[in-house]
Amino acid sequence: MQTQDSLMRQGAVTMVVGALIFLLYAIVFCFRAFSGGGFEIGVSTLNGVSTEQLNTLNPAIMAYITHLHVATAAFIAATAIAVIGLAWYGVRAGAWWAWITALISPVVGLAVALPMHYMGMFEFNWVSHLGPIYLGTLIFVVGAVMALVALMRKTPT
């Protein structure tokens, strides 16, 4: 029983660490929207066009892109915060509903967002652009599997 509780706690904490990486990514993404230096993390130009060039051509487009980036960062952060709460309070307590919900939230986000990156519509540095998300996802999945093992060993009351 002690080992199961320990595995549950370790899994939940590992899930939290993965979600904290998502949160940190969202914060950097948001600040990056206002600081310039490219379109977003790992995307310095779009087909050779810089943010400065696009802003000169049509400032409304850059304002709109900034708006979208801030909104995207907000939803990544909101999902990360919700998942952190679910893992820390629900998964750590052994609640199946919390584990399932904590998994569904980021999976939906990743399933919708990631395929667009592989359609060849623009070039990006995958290490800086997607690397943190992949790292966070890997850590999160390890924690989710640890918690799943503990949940499956748990005897129903």
Stockholm file with secondary structure:
# STOCKHOLM 1.0

chainA/1-157         MQTQDSLMRQGAVTMVVGALIFLLYAIVFCFRAFSGGGFEIGVSTLNGVSTEQLNTLNPAIMAYITHLHVATAAFIAATAIAVIGLAWYGVRAGAWWAWITALISPVVGLAVALPMHYMGMFEFNWVSHLGPIYLGTLIFVVGAVMALVALMRKTPT
#=GR chainA/1-157 SS CHHHHHHHHHHHHHHHHHHHHHHHHHHHHHHHHHHCSSSBTTBCCBTTBCHHHHHHHCHHHHHHHHHHHHHHHHHHHHHHHHHHHIIIIIITTTCHHHHHHHHHHHHHHHHHHGGGGGSSSSCCCHHHHTHHHHHHHHHHHHHHHHHHHHHHHSCCC
#=GC SS_cons         CHHHHHHHHHHHHHHHHHHHHHHHHHHHHHHHHHHCSSSBTTBCCBTTBCHHHHHHHCHHHHHHHHHHHHHHHHHHHHHHHHHHHIIIIIITTTCHHHHHHHHHHHHHHHHHHGGGGGSSSSCCCHHHHTHHHHHHHHHHHHHHHHHHHHHHHSCCC
//
